[in-house]
Amino acid sequence: MNVRVLRIETRRSVALWASVVLLAAAVAFLCLLSGAWSRGTAQWTAQWTSMALWTRGLLVFLWPLAVALGALQGLRDHRSKMSELLTSTPRPARHRAAMSAGATAIPLASAFALLVLLGAVQVLGDTAYTHLGWLPISLVGVLALVAGAVLGMGVGRTLPSPLIPPVLAVAAFVLTNLLRQSTDWAVPTAAVPNRISLLSPAVGEVREMLLTLTAAVHIGQTVWLLGMAATGFALLTAATPRARLLALTPVLAGAAIALLVLPSDPRRTYVVDEAAAAQVCDGPVCVTKAHEARLAELAGPGKKALRILHDVLGGQAPVSVRESTALRGILDSPERSRTAVLVDFDDSVIADAKGEELTRALLAQGMAPLCFARSAAESGTLGETAAQGVAAAWVLGDLKPFSGTMHTSSEQLETARPVWTELKALPWSEQVARIKAAHAAAVSCEGYPLDILDGGTSR
C-alpha cells in the first residue's frame, strides 16, 4: 500500500475527524457519566477483562456510527461525479478501494485502540493481576468497527443516495439493540436465540468481574466480521449487477459458519475465568487471584474475626474467610456456607473497611450472614443490617452502625437498639441461645435473625 497515497486519502476523508468525535464521545460516556461501569468490582478500570468488555459494550452506538461513516465515504465518488473518470483509468479498482477503505478504517481502529489504551493505563494502577485473556475481546471490537465501516462504504457506493448513511445508521442501531443481551442475571441473555444475539458486535453490561467470553465466541464473531468486511470490499470493486450479487456471498457464508461455531447456551458464552478465580490464601483467609492485592489488609482482621467466632459459636463457627466466586443474578440470594465467612468486595461495608472496622464487618457477616445481597446494586434489608449490628455488639460490647449501606446510621440504631437492650437484659444462657438460633437461621436463610434476637422464632 502506497503510504503517500493513503495519507492523501486520509486527509480527503472525514474519517479522521469523525474518529476523534467517536473517541471523545466514548471517553465522556465512561468517565463523566455514572453507571454500572463506574462502580463495584466490575467497573471498567478495575480489571483487564472488565475493561475490554465495557469498551466492547460501547459498540452499541459506536458501530452504527462507523457504518454510517463508511456509507458517507462510499458516496464520495458519486457526489464528485468522478465515477466514470475513475473507471477509465488503468489503475485496478481493488487498489482504489483498498486505499479508500484503509483511509476510513485506520482512524476508526486507532480511535478504539486509544480508548482501550486509556482504560489499560488505569487498570495497571488498580490491579496487580495481569493476563492476556482480554486481548481477543478488544481485537474483535477493532475488527467490528473496520468491518462495519467497509460494509457501509460498499453499500454507499452501490446505492449512491444521500439517504443511505442515515438509513444504515438507524438500521444498525436497531439491529444491535435487538440483539443486545440483557444483564438482569449472572449470565447475560437475549430475547433472541443466543447464537443470533452473538452476531452483534456489542456485548452486554458487565455484572460479574470473573466472567469472560469463550474462544468459540471469538472465533465465530471473527468469521462473521471477516465475511462482512469481504462483502463490503467486494461491493466497492463491483462494476456489474452480477458482481454486486456475488459480493453478498462472503457475508452470507460468514454468517452461516458463525452460527455453527457460536454457542447456543448462554452459559457456554460467558464462563468463569478460572485463573482469575483461583484462590490465593494467607492461612484460613483467601481471596481470588484477581484481588490478591487485598489479601494483606484482609488477612489480619479475618484471622481475628475467626478466633472470636470460634469463641462464641464453638463448633458452629466458620473456619475460614474467603471471597465468594459464585455467579448470581441481581435478585438472587448470595452464596451460602456454614464453614466460611464469605466476602463480597462489591459490599462496601467490607470493601471500604479497614482494621477494627473490617474485623467488626467480618464478625457480623460470620454471625449473621446476609440473605439479601449488599452490593453496588443492592443494599440488603434494614432488618438484616440491624441484626448484624446487634450480633457484633453482643460480642464486642458496643452497638455501632455500619457505614457503606443505603441505611443511615440513625435508621440502623433505631432498629437495633431496642433489640440490643432487651437481649442484654436476659440471662446469659438465653442470650447465647438466641445468638446461636439467629446464626443458624441466617446461615440457612430460613428465618429472620432480628426477630429471633428479639424473642421470636424461626419461620
TASUL-V58981 format. One record per residue. N is the residue number from 1. RES is the residue in one letter. SS is DSSP state (~ for helix, > for strand, _ for the rest). PSI is psi in radians with two decimals (999 if undefined). Layout:
# TASUL-V58981
N/RES/SS/PSI  N/RES/SS/PSI
This chain:
# TASUL-V58981
1/M/_/2.26  2/N/_/2.03  3/V/~/-0.66  4/R/~/-0.77  5/V/~/-0.70  6/L/~/-0.68  7/R/~/-0.71  8/I/~/-0.77  9/E/~/-0.69  10/T/~/-0.72  11/R/~/-0.61  12/R/~/-0.37  13/S/_/2.71  14/V/_/0.02  15/A/~/-0.64  16/L/~/-0.88  17/W/~/-0.65  18/A/~/-0.64  19/S/~/-0.65  20/V/~/-0.73  21/V/~/-0.75  22/L/~/-0.75  23/L/~/-0.77  24/A/~/-0.71  25/A/~/-0.73  26/A/~/-0.77  27/V/~/-0.74  28/A/~/-0.70  29/F/~/-0.80  30/L/~/-0.61  31/C/~/-0.49  32/L/~/-0.45  33/L/_/2.64  34/S/_/2.38  35/G/_/-2.92  36/A/~/-0.43  37/W/~/-0.18  38/S/~/0.18  39/R/_/2.80  40/G/_/-3.12  41/T/_/-0.26  42/A/_/0.31  43/Q/_/2.84  44/W/_/-0.29  45/T/_/0.22  46/A/_/-0.72  47/Q/_/2.77  48/W/~/-0.84  49/T/~/-0.73  50/S/~/-0.73  51/M/~/-0.79  52/A/~/-0.71  53/L/~/-0.69  54/W/~/-0.72  55/T/~/-0.61  56/R/~/-0.60  57/G/~/-0.47  58/L/_/-0.26  59/L/~/-0.19  60/V/~/-0.49  61/F/~/-0.37  62/L/~/-0.66  63/W/~/-0.82  64/P/~/-0.64  65/L/~/-0.64  66/A/~/-0.71  67/V/~/-0.78  68/A/~/-0.69  69/L/~/-0.75  70/G/~/-0.74  71/A/~/-0.68  72/L/~/-0.71  73/Q/~/-0.63  74/G/~/-0.35  75/L/_/-0.09  76/R/~/-0.85  77/D/~/-0.67  78/H/~/-0.72  79/R/~/-0.63  80/S/_/-0.01  81/K/_/0.73  82/M/_/0.05  83/S/~/-0.85  84/E/~/-0.65  85/L/~/-0.76  86/L/~/-0.62  87/T/~/-0.32  88/S/_/-0.13  89/T/_/2.67  90/P/_/-0.20  91/R/_/2.26  92/P/_/2.53  93/A/~/-0.58  94/R/~/-0.52  95/H/~/-0.78  96/R/~/-0.71  97/A/~/-0.71  98/A/~/-0.73  99/M/~/-0.77  100/S/~/-0.75  101/A/~/-0.71  102/G/~/-0.70  103/A/~/-0.44  104/T/~/-0.72  105/A/~/-0.68  106/I/~/-0.80  107/P/~/-0.68  108/L/~/-0.80  109/A/~/-0.68  110/S/~/-0.68  111/A/~/-0.77  112/F/~/-0.68  113/A/~/-0.66  114/L/~/-0.63  115/L/~/-0.79  116/V/~/-0.69  117/L/~/-0.70  118/L/~/-0.77  119/G/~/-0.68  120/A/~/-0.68  121/V/~/-0.69  122/Q/~/-0.63  123/V/~/-0.69  124/L/~/-0.57  125/G/~/-0.23  126/D/~/-0.36  127/T/_/2.58  128/A/_/-0.10  129/Y/_/1.96  130/T/_/2.56  131/H/_/3.00  132/L/_/0.15  133/G/_/-0.34  134/W/_/-0.35  135/L/~/-0.78  136/P/~/-0.57  137/I/~/-0.79  138/S/~/-0.64  139/L/~/-0.68  140/V/~/-0.60  141/G/~/-0.75  142/V/~/-0.80  143/L/~/-0.64  144/A/~/-0.76  145/L/~/-0.74  146/V/~/-0.83  147/A/~/-0.72  148/G/~/-0.73  149/A/~/-0.75  150/V/~/-0.69  151/L/~/-0.75  152/G/~/-0.68  153/M/~/-0.77  154/G/~/-0.74  155/V/~/-0.71  156/G/~/-0.66  157/R/~/-0.63  158/T/~/-0.67  159/L/_/1.38  160/P/_/1.26  161/S/_/2.47  162/P/_/-0.23  163/L/~/-0.27  164/I/~/-0.83  165/P/~/-0.87  166/P/~/-0.61  167/V/~/-0.76  168/L/~/-0.68  169/A/~/-0.81  170/V/~/-0.76  171/A/~/-0.75  172/A/~/-0.68  173/F/~/-0.76  174/V/~/-0.74  175/L/~/-0.83  176/T/~/-0.61  177/N/~/-0.55  178/L/~/-0.67  179/L/_/-0.09  180/R/_/2.46  181/Q/_/2.46  182/S/>/2.58  183/T/_/0.56  184/D/_/-0.29  185/W/_/3.10  186/A/_/-0.75  187/V/_/2.10  188/P/_/2.49  189/T/>/2.91  190/A/_/2.88  191/A/_/-0.28  192/V/_/2.90  193/P/_/2.52  194/N/~/-0.74  195/R/~/-0.73  196/I/~/-0.70  197/S/~/-0.52  198/L/_/-0.07  199/L/_/-0.25  200/S/_/2.38  201/P/_/-0.37  202/A/_/2.75  203/V/_/2.89  204/G/_/2.99  205/E/_/2.62  206/V/_/2.04  207/R/_/-0.47  208/E/_/2.16  209/M/_/-0.47  210/L/_/-0.11  211/L/>/2.50  212/T/>/2.88  213/L/>/2.59  214/T/_/2.89  215/A/~/-0.59  216/A/~/-0.62  217/V/~/-0.78  218/H/~/-0.79  219/I/~/-0.84  220/G/~/-0.79  221/Q/~/-0.61  222/T/~/-0.77  223/V/~/-0.80  224/W/~/-0.76  225/L/~/-0.61  226/L/~/-0.69  227/G/~/-0.69  228/M/~/-0.79  229/A/~/-0.69  230/A/~/-0.70  231/T/~/-0.75  232/G/~/-0.77  233/F/~/-0.69  234/A/~/-0.65  235/L/~/-0.55  236/L/~/-0.53  237/T/~/-0.20  238/A/_/2.40  239/A/_/-0.19  240/T/_/2.75  241/P/~/-0.65  242/R/~/-0.75  243/A/~/-0.65  244/R/~/-0.64  245/L/~/-0.75  246/L/~/-0.44  247/A/_/-0.33  248/L/_/-0.22  249/T/~/-0.82  250/P/~/-0.76  251/V/~/-0.63  252/L/~/-0.74  253/A/~/-0.72  254/G/~/-0.73  255/A/~/-0.74  256/A/~/-0.79  257/I/~/-0.72  258/A/~/-0.71  259/L/~/-0.43  260/L/~/-0.52  261/V/~/-0.70  262/L/_/2.46  263/P/_/2.54  264/S/_/-0.36  265/D/_/2.19  266/P/~/-0.50  267/R/~/-0.06  268/R/~/0.01  269/T/_/-0.93  270/Y/>/2.20  271/V/>/2.79  272/V/>/2.29  273/D/_/1.79  274/E/~/-0.62  275/A/~/-0.73  276/A/~/-0.56  277/A/~/-0.14  278/A/_/2.44  279/Q/>/2.33  280/V/>/2.18  281/C/>/2.63  282/D/>/1.61  283/G/_/-2.22  284/P/_/0.03  285/V/>/2.13  286/C/>/2.51  287/V/>/2.97  288/T/>/2.79  289/K/~/-0.62  290/A/~/-0.48  291/H/~/0.50  292/E/~/-0.55  293/A/~/-0.36  294/R/~/-0.18  295/L/~/-0.72  296/A/~/-0.74  297/E/~/-0.33  298/L/~/-0.49  299/A/~/-0.90  300/G/~/-0.98  301/P/~/-0.59  302/G/~/-0.79  303/K/~/-0.70  304/K/~/-0.75  305/A/~/-0.67  306/L/~/-0.70  307/R/~/-0.76  308/I/~/-0.75  309/L/~/-0.67  310/H/~/-0.69  311/D/~/-0.59  312/V/~/-0.82  313/L/~/-0.22  314/G/~/-2.19  315/G/~/-0.30  316/Q/~/-0.12  317/A/_/2.52  318/P/_/2.67  319/V/_/0.00  320/S/>/2.83  321/V/>/2.19  322/R/>/2.66  323/E/>/2.33  324/S/_/2.37  325/T/_/0.11  326/A/_/2.41  327/L/_/2.50  328/R/_/2.73  329/G/_/2.99  330/I/_/-0.68  331/L/_/0.05  332/D/_/2.66  333/S/_/2.59  334/P/_/2.93  335/E/_/2.48  336/R/_/2.58  337/S/_/2.38  338/R/_/-0.25  339/T/_/-0.07  340/A/>/2.55  341/V/>/2.00  342/L/>/2.25  343/V/>/2.30  344/D/_/1.99  345/F/_/-0.01  346/D/_/-0.24  347/D/_/1.87  348/S/~/-0.34  349/V/~/-0.64  350/I/~/-0.76  351/A/~/-0.59  352/D/_/-0.05  353/A/_/2.68  354/K/_/2.71  355/G/~/-2.27  356/E/~/-0.58  357/E/~/-0.67  358/L/~/-0.69  359/T/~/-0.76  360/R/~/-0.76  361/A/~/-0.74  362/L/~/-0.67  363/L/~/-0.78  364/A/~/-0.71  365/Q/~/-0.59  366/G/~/-0.61  367/M/~/-0.76  368/A/_/1.35  369/P/_/2.54  370/L/_/2.44  371/C/_/-0.39  372/F/_/2.08  373/A/_/2.56  374/R/>/1.77  375/S/_/-2.90  376/A/_/-0.50  377/A/_/-0.23  378/E/_/2.90  379/S/>/0.26  380/G/_/-3.11  381/T/_/2.73  382/L/~/-0.65  383/G/~/-0.72  384/E/~/-0.74  385/T/~/-0.71  386/A/~/-0.69  387/A/~/-0.71  388/Q/~/-0.69  389/G/~/-0.73  390/V/~/-0.76  391/A/~/-0.77  392/A/~/-0.66  393/A/~/-0.63  394/W/~/-0.58  395/V/~/-0.77  396/L/~/-0.28  397/G/_/-0.14  398/D/_/2.45  399/L/_/2.09  400/K/_/2.54  401/P/_/2.81  402/F/_/2.39  403/S/_/2.64  404/G/_/-0.02  405/T/_/2.97  406/M/_/-0.17  407/H/_/2.25  408/T/_/2.84  409/S/~/-0.71  410/S/~/-0.68  411/E/~/-0.77  412/Q/~/-0.79  413/L/~/-0.69  414/E/~/-0.61  415/T/~/-0.67  416/A/~/-0.56  417/R/~/-0.76  418/P/~/-0.69  419/V/~/-0.73  420/W/~/-0.77  421/T/~/-0.78  422/E/~/-0.71  423/L/~/-0.76  424/K/~/-0.37  425/A/~/-0.19  426/L/_/2.78  427/P/_/2.64  428/W/~/-0.77  429/S/~/-0.64  430/E/~/-0.65  431/Q/~/-0.83  432/V/~/-0.74  433/A/~/-0.76  434/R/~/-0.71  435/I/~/-0.80  436/K/~/-0.64  437/A/~/-0.70  438/A/~/-0.69  439/H/~/-0.81  440/A/~/-0.69  441/A/~/-0.68  442/A/~/-0.72  443/V/~/-0.70  444/S/~/-0.21  445/C/_/0.62  446/E/_/0.51  447/G/_/3.06  448/Y/_/1.77  449/P/~/-0.65  450/L/~/-0.68  451/D/~/-0.71  452/I/~/-0.73  453/L/~/-0.46  454/D/_/0.06  455/G/_/0.00  456/G/_/-3.00  457/T/_/2.77  458/S/_/2.47  459/R/_/999
